[in-house]
Structure formats: structure tokens, C-alpha cells
Amino acid sequence: MVSNPILIMHNLKTNFDKFFSIAKSIFEEEVSDEGNFKHYPKKPKMSDLQIIALSSMAEALSIDSENWLFSKLKSDYATDFPNLIHRSNFNRRRKVLADKAAELARKACLKFRENDSEFIIDSMPVPICQNVRAGRIKVCKDDPDLMPTKAYHASHRIYYYGFKLHLVISKEGFPFATGLTTASMHDSQYIPFLKEDNLPECQLLGDRGYISSTHQLSLFEQAKVRLITPMKSNMKAISVWGPKQGRIRKIIETLFSQLCDQLMIKRNYAKTLEGLFARIIAKIASVSILKIINKMKGKPINKIKHALLI
């Protein structure tokens, strides 16, 4: 079996305990003494919090193969994880708990962000296969309302087949809300969905792709969220966008780079849309926990690659 170089520097049990402790502190008022969000007629071997912690820890350590992860746990950490469940059961429960993992990221953002009123929004491509295979691929097509499509992503200058990830983060880089749309949907068409994310009253910084006077006005009237974008060259309206907003917006570009590098968000092994979304949410939750670890250690919170180093 090929060794993962990441694990040369990391102990899975030690890092699992860190992730579990933070997840427990965030959900301390919502879980039972066993660490579950609901009552199970038959007590499971692993609690809901342990599922979330194990899933997000694996993503943080760039382990994107559940088969490899469970083989490692059974061979090298059998005494540390005596109640380890079957891999298929873990995968099913992780999908069920995806909403709770997303809630973890949201709660972490509200808890650790500074008292400011600025958030950032942007989108990135999530390909599910190579373009040449797009015509015959069958994965992630289980939801007729959200199907993979071909699209061109201008900032990355690529054509791809798959979906588009929309992410809202705080000015400190903590993820707040995540949305997955078909790749061909224009960024401005996602603005109405922001009303469902329960954003606090704030200024939301986006790029030119989110320009839509109608949607922006509706978002402000219904959610008190003011979406601010740089103006196009042919627009005559007065812009409040300046160098400060441009510097703040770069934070999300850094986070996208980390999601592609350390979290390998563009490498997809999911067969269903539910599985893909669960994997993405686990990566987002792991980013939040890594930032919390850095903050607790007094380190720069955005250096998530160094968070688990001793």
C-alpha cells in the first residue's frame, strides 16, 4: 500500500481528537451526552459528532479515499478507534449529516468573526470529469433540477463539465454559506438564493459577475444585504468600490487556492450529487476547524496548511 506523505507528519488519533473537541464545543447545546443530534433506537458505534470530526479531519489531511482511510485506521489505529463503523455506514451517515457540517461552518463564522459588516462572495468551478468524457458520464445526475453542464469559467480560463460552487465568507476567511449550482448558471442568477442563507445585515463584496441591479435591490429590500461590485467600463453609475474592497476580496481567492491545493476540491470520486455535496461540505467544515485551531494557537488563521503541525 502506498503511504500518504501527509501522515508522516501527523497522527490520525491526535488530530481526530482536535477536530472532535472543536465540533463538540460548537454543538454543545444541540447534542446528547453521547454526541448525537437525535435519538437512535439502537445506539450507534460512532456518534454523529465523531462522524463529522472524522470526515472533516480526513479532508484536512488531503485523504480523499475512504477505502485508504479505513484501511489505515484498521491496520495502524485499531486500538485508538475500537468502535470504528463499516465504511459504507460511515459514508451514508456523512451524507445525512452534511447539513450539520454546513451548520458547523456557519456557527464558527459567526462565533469567531470580528464585529464587522463585510462578507465576500465568489464562485469557482467544480468539474466532475474530463471534457472528453462528458457525453457518456452518468455520475451526479440523480437530481433533475441540478444537472452537470458544460461551461466556461472566465477567471480560470477553462472549459469544464460539472457544477459551480458559490461561497460566502467573512472578512477573516471563515466560510459562512455554500451553494452548488449548474455550471452554466450565471453568477448573478444565484443572488436570489442568498436570501435563504440568513446573512446578517452586511455589505457583500462580489466581482462583476454578480452585477444585477434588479437582484441586488431585491436582496437589499428583503434581507438588508447590500451587494457591492466593481463597475463595468460602460456603466455610468457611481461606484463605492475602491482599493480597500479589492484587497478584502482577495481573501476568498486565497481560500479557493487552498481548497484546490490542500483540500483537492476538484478531484471527484462521488457517484451521486448527494455524495459530492457531502464531500464539499466536509472540506468547508475542515477549513473552519483549521482556522479555529490557528486562532487558538495565536497563529495567522489563514495559514491552514500549518494548523496541524506540532
N, C-alpha and C positions, 0 to 999 in steps of 0.2 A: 504494500500500500504506500502511495506517495505521501510524504509528510507535508503538512501545511507549514510554510516558513513562519507564518504569524504566530503559531503555537509554540515556537521555540522560545519566545519571549513571554508567553502568557500561560497562566494556569487556568483551566476552564472553571474549576470549582471556585477559586478565589474571585474570578470575575463574575461568575454567576451570583455569588453572594452579594457583590456590589450592586448588580442590577436588581436583584430581588429586594434588597433593602430600600433602594430608592423607589421602586414600584410600590412597595408596602407603605412607605411614608406618604406617597401621593394619594393612595386609595384607602388610607387607614380608616376612614369613616364609612366606607362603602362595602368592605369585605367582612366576612365572618372570621372567627378565630382561626379557622382552617385556611383562610386566604382565598375563599370563593365568593363570587358575586351573587350566586344563587344557591338554593338548597338542592343537593343531589341525593336522590333516594338511596343510592349506593355511593359511599364516599370514594372519590377517585384517588388513584395513587399519587398523582401530582395535582396541586391546586391550580386555580386559574392564574394566580399571580406568578406561580412557578413557570407556567406555560409562556406567559408574556415575557418573563425575565429570560428564559432560555432562548426564546425566539429572537428577541432583540439583541441578546449577547452574541448569538451566532452571527447575526448580520454585522455587528460592530467589529467582529474579528474576521470579517470577509469570508465567512464559511457559508457558501451558498448551496451546499449539497447536504440535504438532510440525511441521506444514506451515509455519507462520510462522517457527519457529526455523531450520529448514533453509534456507528462502529467505533469511533474514538471513545465515546463515553462508556461503552460496554467493555472495551479492552483495557483502557488506561484509568478509568474513573469509576469502576464498578462499585467500590466501597463508598465513594462520595455521593453517588446517585443510586441508592439501593431501591428506590421506588420509581425508577425510570419506566415510563409507559412505552407502549409499542409506537414505532414511528408513524404508522398510519393514523393511530389515535391522536397523536400529537398534532399531526397535520390537520385533521378535522377540527380539533378544538382551537387551533390557532386561527382558522378561518372564522369560527364562531366568535372568537374574542377580538377580532380585528377592530371592531368599533371601540372596545375598551382600550386597545393600544393607541388608537387615534385620540381618545379622550385623555390618555396619559400625556401625550404631547401637548394637547391644548391646556391642560391644567398646569403643566410645567412652565409653559409660556407665560400664563397669567401670574404664576407664583414668583417667577424669577425675573421677569422683565422689569425694567425701571419704569418710573412713573412718567412715561411719555405717551404721546398720542399718535405715533407714527408706526405704520406697518408697511410691508413691502410685498408685492405680488409679481409673479412671473411664471412662465411655463417652460417646460423642457420636453423633448421627445422621449417616448418610451417604446422603442422598437421591440417587436416580438419575434422577428426572424429576418433573414436577409431578403433583400428586394426580389431576388430571382425566385424565391420560394413562395412569394405572396399569393400566387394564383392557386396553389394547391394545399396551403396550410389550413388546418382545421381547428387549431387550438384557440382558446379565448373567444369563441363565437357562441357561447351559451346564452348571452343576453341580447335579444334582437334590438333593444333600444340603445345598446352601446357596443358597436361592432368595430373591429380594427379596420383602418383605411390607409390608403397611401396619401402622403402629404409631403410638402417641402417646408423645412424649418430654416427660416432666413438667417438667424444668428449663427446656427451651426453649419449652414450652407450644405445641407444634405437632404436627399430624398429618402424617406423611410416608410416602413409599413408597421402600423401599430396604433398607439394611443398617445395622448398628450397629458402630461401631469401639470396641474396648476397648484402652486404652493404659496401660501400666505405665511410670512414670518414676522417676528418682532424686529425692532432695530438692533437687538442684541444677537439675532440669528436663531432664536428659538422658533421652531415650526409651530404654527397655530392651526391652520386648516389645510386640508389636502383634497383635491378633486381630480378625477380621471375622466377625460372626455375622448371622443373620437379624434384621431389625429387631424382630420380636415376641418374641425371646428375652429373658427377664428377666435382669437383671444377675447375680443370684445363681446362675443356671444356668451362667454362664461360669466360676465358681470352679474346678470340676474341671479345666478346661483349663489352669489356671495351673501345674499340676504339670509340664506339658510345657515350660514356659518356662525351667526351670533357674534359678529365682530363688535367690540366696544366702539363707542364714538371715537373716530380717529381720522387721520389722513392716511390714505392708502396710496403708496407710490408705485406706479407701473410704467411700462415702456409705451411706445407709440402704438403697439398692437392693441392696447386697451382703450384707445380713443373711441368714444361713442357718447355724444352729448346726451342722447335720449336715455341710454342705460345709466350714465353717470348721474344724471339728475334724479332718476328713479331710485337709484341706490342711496343717494343722499336724503331724499324725502322719506324713504321707508326705513332706512337703517342708520341714518345720520353718519354715514361713512362718505367722506369726501375723497373721491378718486382723482389723483393728480398725475398728469403725464406730461412729458415734453411735447411741445407743439411741432407739427409738421411744417415744412418750409412754406407751404402755400396757405397756411392758416393765419388769419388776421387777428384772432383773439389775443388778449393779453395773458401771458403765461406767468404762473407763480413758480415755475420750475427753474431752479438755479443750480449752481455748482454744489451746494450743500446736499440737495436732493440727489444729485448724480452720484456723490460719494456714498451716501447712505444706501442707494440702490445696489451698489457693487457687492454688498454683503450677501445678497441672495445669489449672485453669480459665483461667489466663493463657495457657498453651500452646495450649489449644483455641481461644481467641480468635485467636491468631497463625496457627494452621492454617486458620482460616476467612477471616482477613483477607489476610495476605501470601501464604499457600500455596494459598488458594482450594480447600480440600479438598471443598467442597460443590458445586463446578462439575464436572460429569462429562461427559466425551466418550467414555468407554470403551464398547466394544460387547460385551466379554466380561468375565467375572468375573476371569479371569487378568489382563487388561489393567487393570481397576480396581484390583486389589490391587497390581500393579506400580507404578501411578501413586501410590497411597497410600504405599507403602514408599519411593518416591523422595522424597516430601515429608518423611517421617520422617527419612530419611538426611540430607536437606538441613538440617533443623533441628539435627541433631547436629553437622554440619560448621560451621554458622554459629556455634554455641555454642563450638566449639573455636577458631574464628578470634577470637572475642571474648576468650576466655580467654588466647590467645597475645598479644593486644594489651593485656591488662590492663584490658579494659573489662567492664562488667556482662554476664555471659554470657546473661542472658535478653533483652537488647535486640537481638534477631536482625535487626530491620529495619535497624539501623545497622551491622551487621557488615561489609558490603562497601563502605561509604563510605570514601573515601580520607581 
